Amino acid sequence: MDSTSSDGGKAAKEKKTRRRLRLSCVECTKRRQKCDRKYPCSLCVTRGVEHLCRWESVPVARPTPARPPANALRDSASGQTDQSELIAELRKKITSLEGELERAKEHLISPYLTCSSSGCRTYATSSPSANSAENSHSPRTFTPAVDRPASFFELRKDGSEGPSHHAIIDDGTYEATSTIAQLSLAHHGEFIGRGSLLCALHSMTSRTVARFLYAKSTDCISEYGDCTTRFSKVSFVATVDDLLSHLPSMLVVETLTAAFFAEVNWRYAIPEAWFRATRTQMWSSLQQRLVSSSQINLHWLTLLFTVLASAPKSAYDEVRPYIASYTSDDFFMCAMLARRMVEDQHLNDPNCSLMVSAADGTVVSCLATPLLCDYLAARGRVSEAWKLVGQGIRNAEAVGMHRDPEWKLWQMMSAEEKSLRRRAWWGLFTADKTYSYVLGRPQMLRCEQFDVHLPSGTRPDGTKNMYYVGLNLYIELMTMLGTAIEACFNVYFPDCHVYFDLDRKFQEWADRLPHEYRLDCDMRQLRQQFPAPDLKLMAQQRYLLHTWYLVGRLKLHVTSTTGLGRAPQDPKDIQQSMEQCVIISMDIIRLQHRTYMTLFANGNIEDSPYVYPGSSWLYEGCFSLLEASVALITTMAQLRWQEKSAEAAATIDLSFNILGEVVQREEGKTRATASRALEILTTIQHQASRSFERNSPKVKADPDLLDYTALVHMNKTVGDTSVMASVYASSPQLNLQQQMGEFTSAPQLPRFSRLFDFAGYNYSMESQSHQSLGIGRDGMRRS
């Protein structure tokens, strides 16, 4: 057979590949996403590339219903033969979009506008009705202290209610306020997710300015390497003995420890008996000079220094003569140094021993992690707290804390060990949820990843353990925050109804609360059921539960009303969310106001459901006030809800007063959040008022109104709050003690200096031990 016939035979036998018609458009095929076979398809519309949505044309088509849209095939076929019409159409669309972009720079893109590929159209809206379902849960009417003139909360010039369609704050003001808002949570360049006050501020701009700065990675030189301010004067240490040199005398340790368990431990439930027994063991080891052979565990030192740092300010006032210049920041830094030495120990110690391990004591340092995180958050370092809790979770999972202590494969474990593991795990769980929710960042722990049981709310004798009863309610609430993070704060933007469903679940949780944890409970009846210590504990837990319940709901509705780049929403849903923002914001401010005012109550407050939770308030209180106030101002400036204008204005005054009092009372880092909050609120309120004046009749100023504009000078360096103290010192109008006559006396400071728990404790032995280590009576290391 010749070659010709051979080649012809091969050609005749060549197998042809069957040509199939794709069931997805080209763009969805590239992204490997399921196409709904519309034209243009929904996914292309969502991504804003509907003009690129097309189907490949093939000669063989499949029967209905798998056939792609007929008009898509026609357009695709005609595009293959002649691309000139498609190019001309795309050029027209580009010109149209450029025109829309220029117009958007001059007008506020309201949530009430829904955009399509052909342009934007405005939906007609009706004013909120007093008898609507959304208003059925409105708070009680709040009578303002003074009559306010018309402001940016009230009707516009034309007398109509509804959204504002112009930029309320200019781009320069937005950049200044957003910079301060960013610093109140994280460093520049760190990500702040959806639903934050940055979103609320951005909703008052032209929305053409960028929202986020990014952290540069292309340069090897840092401009701020030599001019940073140290968090503490304590320098790096290399040995355990060096770390112990910063440990103060027994008198100071006991005073701060007793204060911690009396005023702070309600939130962490660290077993006090175990802590004191372990501390006694440490002191005995130090006095008998056994440190060289039995080194103090670094995980334990992390917890000890953390407890000292977390003690209330009143305890530090008592021991000030005994600790020289040491501060809580110094003890906090010692705790962080102990954590770093633990990491070095894991790298340097051999891992071949079955008796001694660098991981021994990890549970104890995990128990300290939520305290360290809260310490940072109270000083405006929320992002650092989020990072720290992530490290704690990894350490906990490394030693199996995500498995319940009753797991049948564990070796024999003591009841004390089981209790510490459960308590440390749930502390990490709740911290992971709160900081991830605040920052809009991914969470680390999901319920399917662990099987740790909840602590029992009943003691062996059948009585209630109120520590764990409140903790279980808090864990349930944090689980709902985790659900919200997954559903609403990821890279996708759900519809408003997703937010409404989650909000309803929050309200159902509040309806299931026991009577003693409700704000409307009768405290006189509770006195007959619970002892006094439990009443105070429940009041503190009640504050924490309701704060996070309201913050959780607020961020849902802020996210629902301030998003960009989402699919068009029903304007009625947007208006409902905005109204809920207003109502919840005012509830938060009133809750924080009533709670903070109990600090000045010099009488019996047992009949009140509110109690000031000490240093814990500096984080939840100031943060929630800032979030709620920004949400209230920005939402009312756009909504123009006349029925709530006077109430909202009076509520904003409460927020200003409380934050001003915090700036006046606190020192150093603990006043940072309140100072920045005042700068933000003062600036946006001033800008919003000016924006309203440009569109409204002139109103004569009321000389009785508080003038907050003098508090902030935006031409100074952004973030510089050093002048705030002097401003408030000269402003008696902002002093709550002078405004509220019944709260003029200073709060009573507790006395903690009692040594009662150390059997065989001998101060002379302690002095000798300190002298041998080179430690003075003031707790400082001598050279």
Secondary structure, DSSP 8 states (H G I E B T S, - for coil): --HHHHHHHHHHH---------SS-HHHHHHT------SS-HHHHHHT-GGG------S----TTSS--HHHHHHHHHHHH--HHHHHHHHHHHHHHHHHHHHHTTS---TTEEEETTEEEE-------TTSGGGTT-------SS-----TTS--TT---S---S-SS-HHHHHHHHHHHHHTTS-TTS---TTSHHHHHHTTS-S-S--------S-S--TTSSS---S-S-----SHHHHHTT---HHHHHHHHHHHHHHTGGGT---HHHHHHHHHHHHHHHHTT-TTTS---HHHHHHHHHHHHHS-HHHHHHHGGGSTT--HHHHHHHHHHHHHHHHHHHHHS-S--SS--TTTTHHHHHHHHHHHHHHHHTTT-HHHHHHHHHHHHHHHHHTTTTS-TT-TTS----HHHHHHHHHHHHHHHHHHHHHHHHHT---S--GGG-------SB-TTS-B-HHHHHHHHHHHHHHHHHHHHHHHSSSS---HHHHHHHHHHHHHHHHTS-GGGSTT--HHHHHHHS-HHHHHHHHHHHHHHHHHHHHHHHHHHHHHHH--S-----HHHHHHHHHHHHHHHHHHHHHHHHHHHGGG--S--TT-S----GGGHHHHHHHHHHHHHHHHHHHHHHH--HHHHHHHHHHHHHHHHHHHHHHHH--GGGGHHHHHHHHHHHHHHHHHHHHHHHTS------TTS---GGG--TTS-TT--TTHHHHHHT-GGG-HHHH-GGG-S-----------S-TT--HHHHHHHHHHTTB-TTS-B--
